Amino acid sequence: MRAVDGVSFSIGEGEVFGLVGESGCGKTTLGRCILRLIEPDAGRILYDGTDLLKLNKRELKKTRQHLQIVFQNPLSSLDARMSVRRLVAEPLVAHGQTQQLGRRILQLLELVGMGEEFAWRYPHELSGGQNQRVAIARALALDPRFVVLDEPTSALDVSVQAQILNLLQDLQDRLGLSYLFISHDLNVVQHISNRVGVMYLGKVVETGDLHEVWEKPLHPYTEALLSSVPMPDPDLKRERKVLSGEVPSPVNPPPGCRFSPRCACVMDICKRSEPQMTEVATNHYVACHLHT
Amino acid sequence: MTSPLLSVEDLRVHFDTYEGVVKALDGVGFEILDGEMFGLVGETGCGKTITALSIIRLIPENGRIIEGKILFRTENLLDRTEEEMRRLRGGKISMIFQDPTVSLNPVFTVGQQITDVIAVHQHVERKEAAERAVEAFKLVALADPEKTLKLYPHELSGGMQQRVIIAMALSSNPDMLIADEPTSSVDVTIQAQLLKRLLEIKSSENLAILLITHNMGIVAETCDKVGVMYAGNVVEMGAMRGVLKNPLHPYTKGLLEAIPKPQTRAKRLPIVKGTIPDLINRPRGCAFHPRCPYTMEICRDEKPATVEIDQDKCVACHLVKR
């Protein structure tokens, strides 16, 4: 099964790259591959010019400090038997950075808006939002430059989500971080991202500046995705492009363009040959025979 | 003025737990008319699911309905026997839930499952039930109904499973469907398909739907009326457009402002400070007052009564006068 099939894109320093797509598109697998939590079968992952896939265990461990990840469900990603203090200290301990450990822990908690009193609590005593703050503090412990955020607010209520999004934006500003922000929630992605990539069934079908892609989507799937998102404004008049059919299985992708069975604009060539990513406007790439 | 299909009045539900009595619903009231889509919206712990379960009397064992009326047409459902309720559930009132894998038995084909439901509720022979099952599948726009009947749940996608659930719920031609986050577990493009179909069915069958959701976007696109819940109370309720465009309750305002939208791009979102209250030791007065930016003295002492603003809006807030 080709979960991620020939994906290429880049993320600049201090940039937030939003990766969107529905279940099975491969976005979570991609996020984990970047950190080598899942070992890719082929390709290159260039971090600051170095191919992470060519590093040995020792070199990888050193470089990993710069690349961190926050997962969707804090309750399953945080060890229930570890106090907040131990959870935040863990990355520091793992990398032998134990000088002034106590102070560093409090600094990190403060960074994510949590007071000293939280240090001694356990995940089950905290709310979803508080747990996610702990997960973020953990990710920041080693002063990373790049953080993969895999659906960081999907399990949270709207009002808690707003707090966490604000926090992520503040941290990005203060610390100059780069984010790969993976989400199926397009409203959240458009709020926080500078650039965006759209995935479908293991392929990236469109990338570009957020503003560009949102206002002038090129790929029919991007159009359908954007038009499917319910908006809380009853006055918003939109043309709904409701897709027909089901998402095919990634085990047996359709021949040619993977989106062809559901595409309203499908042509003959789409069923025969896979479209390649082409730059159609400045920085705006799309893989679609309509545009090549 | 047509009489409502469903009228919930002053519903209070408590749960007995080791830590104390959780006062989950503290006087919930609203009405749903025939053929109307009513959205009950709120965040975790507000009591929207418990409200739905109370209507069909399926609240967990440690729960007690201590006060209130649930009038279905003219009858108070709280006076009915369990036997009568069993006939009602899946009969005149059907309910569907978020996760189809929980509602579908993995060891039986979907055809067997829906045929069972039809045979029991409509008192027909299995052969007749099987034919009605095909019709039910056509109603929810499932491709190839005869073939789909022979499949097991795991052979269907999430969206298709949810259509099966909806078909089962609608097979008895109910007057009302209670849908608890019916699209939360499917992708956004599938969600758009399901909601579109649900609206078409609502129209063609004059079906009333109580839609429980945390998603204001879904409310805007599907609901006629909406009720906003907070800590076991309906704090604001009315015609959907009025509530979403002109929210009166500070919580409703806060909730709508916290949703990321094109206008908030790259800015900080306004937040509702604090967290949901302890429902065992409920705050005195208005349950929202500890988090409200406009709290006054009276808010700490007196729980605000629900005030009717006009025919289309009610709100429970001391800031809003009749």
Interface residues (C-beta under 8 A of the other chain):
Chain A: E22 S23 S127 G128 G129 D157 V158 S159 V160 Q161 A162 Q163 L165 N166 Q169 D170 H184 L186 N187 V188 Q190 H191 I192 L210 W214 A224 L225 S227 S228 V229 P230 M231 P232 D233 P234 D235 L236 R240 V242 L243 S244 E246 V247
Chain B: E43 T44 S157 G158 G159 M160 D187 V188 T189 I190 Q191 A192 Q193 L195 K196 H214 N215 M216 G217 I218 V219 A220 E221 M240 R241 L244 K245 G254 L255 L256 A258 I259 P260 K261 P262 T264 R265 A266 R268 L269 P270 I271 V272 T275
